[in-house]
């Protein structure tokens, strides 16, 4: 059985305890939240340090950067992206969604993040939970 641990950290920089844990546990990946994000230089330093401590240059770093109300990397440091529902109102919704995803990917790559936890398919349905809303 393959076991993979994805961990998080408490703030925008690793504490001494977190460094010791990462060095010993060698987790598979690190997930980031808004509390971990300040600016490009800080975020790149955090992802680089995580990978060094985890002992793998290819260790996954994850974040939820969908657009709309779900943007852990927010303005003014990063572009503000529309919610997925806005693409439906364009002349080329598939192209608009693709372009948005590409721009988000550029932002993530720049700071060492290689997995976006954005949903692949949220379908707008009258019976869906309100939390989905404009995300579909």
Secondary structure, 3 states (H helix, E strand, C coil): CCCCCEECCCCCCCCHHHHHHHHHHCCCEEECCHHHCCCHHHHHHHHHHHHHHHCCCCCEEEECEEECCEECCCCCCCCCCCCHHHHHHCCCHHHHHHHHHHHHHHHHHHCCCCEECCCCCCCCCCCCCCCCHHHC
